[in-house]
Amino acid sequence: MKLYPQSVCAFAILSLCCVLITVKESNSTFVPGRCACPKTQQGVRGQLKALIVLPQSSTCHSVTVIVTLQRNNKSLCLNPEAPMAKQLIRCWNRVKQLGRDVKLCLQRSKMRGGQRQQTRQRRKGQNRKVSS
């Protein structure tokens, strides 16, 4: 069996094309252990400008929560198990399901301490049953 340089070259080009098509079709996403956020925080202070929630994927085994702060446009990653991140994920899912704007999740209540306490008392009062 004799190998001809033209057939070897054609086989190499064909193999390269197959590999490139396979990579293009898979969107080059399979890189195990590569998350967008290698380090996370429990929470952030200040007004939020943007929110991005990335679901689990083949490249990252956990949900990724990225927030951008209003004051300095700095993007930070939140721990998806932290209370703040859980609240943002719930809001993100609800907003996406209803087809609304994600900016609704970024608004924080601006109640002062006394107002919060009154709201809690009202809730407690509503939960009590009136006996007659």
VEXSE-171775 format. One record per residue (C-alpha): residue number from 1; x, y, z. Coordinates in nm, 2 decimals, padded with zeros to 4 digits. Example, Ala and Ser with C-alpha at 12.3 -4.5 7.8 and 13.67 -1.06 7.14 Angstrom:
% residues 2
<pt><num>1</num><u>01.23</u><v>-00.45</v><w>00.78</w></pt>
<pt><num>2</num><u>01.37</u><v>-00.11</v><w>00.71</w></pt>
This chain:
% residues 132
<pt><num>1</num><u>00.00</u><v>00.00</v><w>00.00</w></pt>
<pt><num>2</num><u>00.15</u><v>00.32</v><w>-00.12</w></pt>
<pt><num>3</num><u>00.06</u><v>00.66</v><w>00.03</w></pt>
<pt><num>4</num><u>00.04</u><v>00.95</v><w>-00.20</w></pt>
<pt><num>5</num><u>00.11</u><v>01.30</v><w>-00.07</w></pt>
<pt><num>6</num><u>-00.21</u><v>01.44</v><w>-00.23</w></pt>
<pt><num>7</num><u>-00.43</u><v>01.18</v><w>-00.06</w></pt>
<pt><num>8</num><u>-00.26</u><v>01.23</v><w>00.28</w></pt>
<pt><num>9</num><u>-00.31</u><v>01.61</v><w>00.25</w></pt>
<pt><num>10</num><u>-00.67</u><v>01.57</v><w>00.15</w></pt>
<pt><num>11</num><u>-00.74</u><v>01.34</v><w>00.44</w></pt>
<pt><num>12</num><u>-00.57</u><v>01.59</v><w>00.68</w></pt>
<pt><num>13</num><u>-00.78</u><v>01.88</v><w>00.55</w></pt>
<pt><num>14</num><u>-01.10</u><v>01.67</v><w>00.57</w></pt>
<pt><num>15</num><u>-01.02</u><v>01.57</v><w>00.93</w></pt>
<pt><num>16</num><u>-00.95</u><v>01.93</v><w>01.02</w></pt>
<pt><num>17</num><u>-01.28</u><v>02.04</v><w>00.87</w></pt>
<pt><num>18</num><u>-01.47</u><v>01.77</v><w>01.06</w></pt>
<pt><num>19</num><u>-01.31</u><v>01.89</v><w>01.39</w></pt>
<pt><num>20</num><u>-01.39</u><v>02.25</v><w>01.32</w></pt>
<pt><num>21</num><u>-01.76</u><v>02.18</v><w>01.23</w></pt>
<pt><num>22</num><u>-01.79</u><v>01.97</v><w>01.55</w></pt>
<pt><num>23</num><u>-01.65</u><v>02.26</v><w>01.76</w></pt>
<pt><num>24</num><u>-01.87</u><v>02.51</v><w>01.59</w></pt>
<pt><num>25</num><u>-02.19</u><v>02.31</v><w>01.63</w></pt>
<pt><num>26</num><u>-02.12</u><v>02.25</v><w>02.00</w></pt>
<pt><num>27</num><u>-02.06</u><v>02.63</v><w>02.05</w></pt>
<pt><num>28</num><u>-01.73</u><v>02.54</v><w>02.22</w></pt>
<pt><num>29</num><u>-01.90</u><v>02.52</v><w>02.56</w></pt>
<pt><num>30</num><u>-01.75</u><v>02.20</v><w>02.69</w></pt>
<pt><num>31</num><u>-01.48</u><v>02.31</v><w>02.93</w></pt>
<pt><num>32</num><u>-01.55</u><v>02.13</v><w>03.26</w></pt>
<pt><num>33</num><u>-01.49</u><v>02.33</v><w>03.58</w></pt>
<pt><num>34</num><u>-01.49</u><v>02.67</v><w>03.42</w></pt>
<pt><num>35</num><u>-01.74</u><v>02.90</v><w>03.59</w></pt>
<pt><num>36</num><u>-01.78</u><v>03.27</v><w>03.51</w></pt>
<pt><num>37</num><u>-01.73</u><v>03.35</v><w>03.88</w></pt>
<pt><num>38</num><u>-01.44</u><v>03.17</v><w>04.05</w></pt>
<pt><num>39</num><u>-01.49</u><v>03.38</v><w>04.37</w></pt>
<pt><num>40</num><u>-01.82</u><v>03.47</v><w>04.52</w></pt>
<pt><num>41</num><u>-01.95</u><v>03.70</v><w>04.80</w></pt>
<pt><num>42</num><u>-02.24</u><v>03.65</v><w>05.04</w></pt>
<pt><num>43</num><u>-02.40</u><v>03.99</v><w>04.96</w></pt>
<pt><num>44</num><u>-02.34</u><v>04.35</v><w>04.85</w></pt>
<pt><num>45</num><u>-02.43</u><v>04.69</v><w>04.98</w></pt>
<pt><num>46</num><u>-02.56</u><v>04.97</v><w>04.76</w></pt>
<pt><num>47</num><u>-02.79</u><v>05.02</v><w>04.47</w></pt>
<pt><num>48</num><u>-02.78</u><v>04.75</v><w>04.20</w></pt>
<pt><num>49</num><u>-02.76</u><v>04.85</v><w>03.83</w></pt>
<pt><num>50</num><u>-02.78</u><v>04.52</v><w>03.65</w></pt>
<pt><num>51</num><u>-02.85</u><v>04.15</v><w>03.73</w></pt>
<pt><num>52</num><u>-02.74</u><v>03.84</v><w>03.53</w></pt>
<pt><num>53</num><u>-02.84</u><v>03.49</v><w>03.64</w></pt>
<pt><num>54</num><u>-02.68</u><v>03.20</v><w>03.45</w></pt>
<pt><num>55</num><u>-02.83</u><v>02.86</v><w>03.50</w></pt>
<pt><num>56</num><u>-02.62</u><v>02.54</v><w>03.55</w></pt>
<pt><num>57</num><u>-02.44</u><v>02.43</v><w>03.24</w></pt>
<pt><num>58</num><u>-02.18</u><v>02.18</v><w>03.12</w></pt>
<pt><num>59</num><u>-01.91</u><v>02.43</v><w>03.20</w></pt>
<pt><num>60</num><u>-02.03</u><v>02.52</v><w>03.56</w></pt>
<pt><num>61</num><u>-02.20</u><v>02.30</v><w>03.81</w></pt>
<pt><num>62</num><u>-02.38</u><v>02.58</v><w>04.00</w></pt>
<pt><num>63</num><u>-02.60</u><v>02.88</v><w>03.92</w></pt>
<pt><num>64</num><u>-02.41</u><v>03.20</v><w>03.86</w></pt>
<pt><num>65</num><u>-02.54</u><v>03.53</v><w>03.99</w></pt>
<pt><num>66</num><u>-02.36</u><v>03.85</v><w>03.87</w></pt>
<pt><num>67</num><u>-02.47</u><v>04.19</v><w>03.99</w></pt>
<pt><num>68</num><u>-02.34</u><v>04.53</v><w>03.88</w></pt>
<pt><num>69</num><u>-02.32</u><v>04.81</v><w>04.14</w></pt>
<pt><num>70</num><u>-02.47</u><v>05.15</v><w>04.05</w></pt>
<pt><num>71</num><u>-02.20</u><v>05.37</v><w>04.20</w></pt>
<pt><num>72</num><u>-01.89</u><v>05.23</v><w>04.03</w></pt>
<pt><num>73</num><u>-02.02</u><v>04.99</v><w>03.76</w></pt>
<pt><num>74</num><u>-01.82</u><v>04.71</v><w>03.93</w></pt>
<pt><num>75</num><u>-01.95</u><v>04.35</v><w>03.86</w></pt>
<pt><num>76</num><u>-01.96</u><v>04.11</v><w>04.16</w></pt>
<pt><num>77</num><u>-02.05</u><v>03.75</v><w>04.19</w></pt>
<pt><num>78</num><u>-02.28</u><v>03.63</v><w>04.46</w></pt>
<pt><num>79</num><u>-02.28</u><v>03.29</v><w>04.63</w></pt>
<pt><num>80</num><u>-02.60</u><v>03.12</v><w>04.50</w></pt>
<pt><num>81</num><u>-02.66</u><v>02.97</v><w>04.84</w></pt>
<pt><num>82</num><u>-02.66</u><v>03.31</v><w>05.02</w></pt>
<pt><num>83</num><u>-03.00</u><v>03.47</v><w>05.11</w></pt>
<pt><num>84</num><u>-02.95</u><v>03.77</v><w>04.89</w></pt>
<pt><num>85</num><u>-02.87</u><v>03.56</v><w>04.58</w></pt>
<pt><num>86</num><u>-03.16</u><v>03.32</v><w>04.65</w></pt>
<pt><num>87</num><u>-03.40</u><v>03.62</v><w>04.66</w></pt>
<pt><num>88</num><u>-03.25</u><v>03.76</v><w>04.33</w></pt>
<pt><num>89</num><u>-03.28</u><v>03.41</v><w>04.16</w></pt>
<pt><num>90</num><u>-03.64</u><v>03.38</v><w>04.27</w></pt>
<pt><num>91</num><u>-03.72</u><v>03.72</v><w>04.14</w></pt>
<pt><num>92</num><u>-03.53</u><v>03.66</v><w>03.81</w></pt>
<pt><num>93</num><u>-03.72</u><v>03.34</v><w>03.75</w></pt>
<pt><num>94</num><u>-04.06</u><v>03.50</v><w>03.83</w></pt>
<pt><num>95</num><u>-03.99</u><v>03.80</v><w>03.61</w></pt>
<pt><num>96</num><u>-03.87</u><v>03.59</v><w>03.32</w></pt>
<pt><num>97</num><u>-04.18</u><v>03.37</v><w>03.35</w></pt>
<pt><num>98</num><u>-04.41</u><v>03.67</v><w>03.34</w></pt>
<pt><num>99</num><u>-04.21</u><v>03.84</v><w>03.06</w></pt>
<pt><num>100</num><u>-04.13</u><v>04.15</v><w>03.26</w></pt>
<pt><num>101</num><u>-03.82</u><v>04.37</v><w>03.29</w></pt>
<pt><num>102</num><u>-03.54</u><v>04.24</v><w>03.52</w></pt>
<pt><num>103</num><u>-03.50</u><v>04.59</v><w>03.66</w></pt>
<pt><num>104</num><u>-03.79</u><v>04.51</v><w>03.89</w></pt>
<pt><num>105</num><u>-03.55</u><v>04.27</v><w>04.08</w></pt>
<pt><num>106</num><u>-03.30</u><v>04.55</v><w>04.14</w></pt>
<pt><num>107</num><u>-03.53</u><v>04.78</v><w>04.34</w></pt>
<pt><num>108</num><u>-03.49</u><v>04.75</v><w>04.71</w></pt>
<pt><num>109</num><u>-03.75</u><v>04.86</v><w>04.96</w></pt>
<pt><num>110</num><u>-03.67</u><v>05.20</v><w>05.11</w></pt>
<pt><num>111</num><u>-03.86</u><v>05.15</v><w>05.44</w></pt>
<pt><num>112</num><u>-03.71</u><v>05.28</v><w>05.75</w></pt>
<pt><num>113</num><u>-03.68</u><v>05.07</v><w>06.07</w></pt>
<pt><num>114</num><u>-04.01</u><v>05.20</v><w>06.22</w></pt>
<pt><num>115</num><u>-04.20</u><v>05.14</v><w>05.91</w></pt>
<pt><num>116</num><u>-04.08</u><v>04.78</v><w>05.89</w></pt>
<pt><num>117</num><u>-04.18</u><v>04.72</v><w>06.25</w></pt>
<pt><num>118</num><u>-04.53</u><v>04.86</v><w>06.18</w></pt>
<pt><num>119</num><u>-04.56</u><v>04.64</v><w>05.88</w></pt>
<pt><num>120</num><u>-04.46</u><v>04.33</v><w>06.08</w></pt>
<pt><num>121</num><u>-04.71</u><v>04.42</v><w>06.36</w></pt>
<pt><num>122</num><u>-04.99</u><v>04.46</v><w>06.10</w></pt>
<pt><num>123</num><u>-04.90</u><v>04.12</v><w>05.95</w></pt>
<pt><num>124</num><u>-04.91</u><v>03.96</v><w>06.30</w></pt>
<pt><num>125</num><u>-05.25</u><v>04.12</v><w>06.37</w></pt>
<pt><num>126</num><u>-05.39</u><v>03.99</v><w>06.05</w></pt>
<pt><num>127</num><u>-05.29</u><v>03.64</v><w>06.12</w></pt>
<pt><num>128</num><u>-05.47</u><v>03.63</v><w>06.46</w></pt>
<pt><num>129</num><u>-05.81</u><v>03.48</v><w>06.47</w></pt>
<pt><num>130</num><u>-06.08</u><v>03.68</v><w>06.64</w></pt>
<pt><num>131</num><u>-06.28</u><v>03.47</v><w>06.88</w></pt>
<pt><num>132</num><u>-06.63</u><v>03.57</v><w>06.97</w></pt>
